[in-house]
């Protein structure tokens, strides 16, 4: 369980520790929305251009890209909604982590790109690594008080 106490990690930092403890649930909402919006927007954009996404998967060498496009797009939309609203948050965070591993390995193997494209692909690779870190934090911290997980748990 995440330490949300106001006990200081260091005396000089005690003010920020107290702020973090007081605002943890609110900041978890913002973090969930930011992470979830990324997945929701990406997935929805792919649904709006299925042909383009299938072409992208084809260029990556994904077998049967016409089939795999649908689970990928659906996963992004469902993960986005789950993270935003805090529904099965820890499961969604782990699923997002796994999804990002697959997406990163398939799409951002920057070392195989021509030199002119390596920097851009490396940035996308690092972005995915950072998002993986974010969903792992969310897995550990949980959805916070302002989530459907919490509402459903209180009705049990």
N, C-alpha and C positions, 0 to 999 in steps of 0.2 A: 504494500500500500504506500502510496506517495506520502511523504512527510509534509503535511500542510500546517504544521504548528508555526507559531511565530518565533520559536527558538532560533536564535541567530546562528548562521553557519560561521559567522565571524562578527565580532563586535562592530566593526565599521559598516557591515552590511545589514545590521539589524533593522534599519528603516525599510529597506526593500523587502526583507523577509516578511515583515509585518504586512506590507502591502500585498505581497503574493498570497499570504495566508487569508487575508480578508477578501481578496478578489478572485480566488481560485475558481470557484464555480462559474463566475461570469466570464473569466478568461478562457475556461474550457469550452464554453459555448462559442466564443469567437474563434478559437482554434478549430473546433469541429466544423464550423461554417466555412472557414477558409479552406481546410483540407477537402471537405465534402464538395464545395463549389467547384474546385478544380476537377474532381472526378465527374460531377454532374455535367458541367459545361463541356468537358472533353467528350464524354459519351454522347451527349445530345448533339454536339456538332458532328459527330460521326454518323449518327442516325440521319441527320439532315443531308449528308453526302456519303451514302453507303457506297456508291460506285467509286468514289475517290479513296475511301478507306480500304475497300477490297483491292484497289490498285496498289495502294501503299503496302498492304500485306503481301501482295503478289511480288512486288519489288524486293521485299525482305526475304522471299523464298519460303513463306509459310505454306505448308501443304493445305490444299482445299481452302483457300482464303475466303471464298464465298460463304462457306459454312462458318469458319472461325470468327469472321467479322461479327456475327450476331451475338454469340456469347460474350465477346470482348466488349461490344457496345453496351449490351445489357448489364454486364458486370459493373462498368463504370457508372451507369445511371443508378443502379441499385445501391452501390457502395456510396455514391454521393448523397443520396437521399438518407440512407442509414446513418451516415456520419453527421449530416446536418441536423437531423432530428434526434439523434442519440438513440437509435433503435438497434439493439443487439450490438452495441458499440464495440465491445472488445472483439467479438467475432468479425465485425466489419473491418476493424483495424488490422487484424491478422490476415483477413482475405485481401485487403488493400496491399499489405506488405508482400504477399505472395504474387499478386497481380503485378506489382511494380518490379519484382524480380524478373518475371517473364517479359514484361514490356521492355525493361532495360537490356536484358540479354538479346532479345530479338531486334530491338530498334536502335540501340545506342552503343553498339560495339565500335566506339570511335576509332579504335586502333586499326580497323579495317577500311576506313574511309580514306578518300584521297586527301592529301595534305591540306588543301584549301577548305575542306569540310570538317577536318578533325576538331578544330577549336569549338565550332558550333555543336558538334555531336558530343564533345567532352562536357560542355556546359549542360546539355540535356541529361547526360549521364549523371553529373553531379546533382542536378535538380532532382532527379529521381531518387538518388541516395538520400538527399535531404528530406524528401517527402517520406521515405521509408523511416527515417529517424522520427519524423513527426507522428506517424501512425504508431510507431512503437511507444512513444511517450503517451499517446492516447490510450493504447492498450494497458499500460501500467497505471495511468492516472484514472482511467475510467471516464464515463461521460459527464460526470458532475451532477449537481443537483437539478439543473435545468435541462432535463432530457426525458424522453419518453421511457427510457429504461427505468429511471427513478419513479416515474408515475406508475408504471406497470408493477414495479417491485412493491410499492406502497399499497397496492390493491390486493396483494397476495396475502 
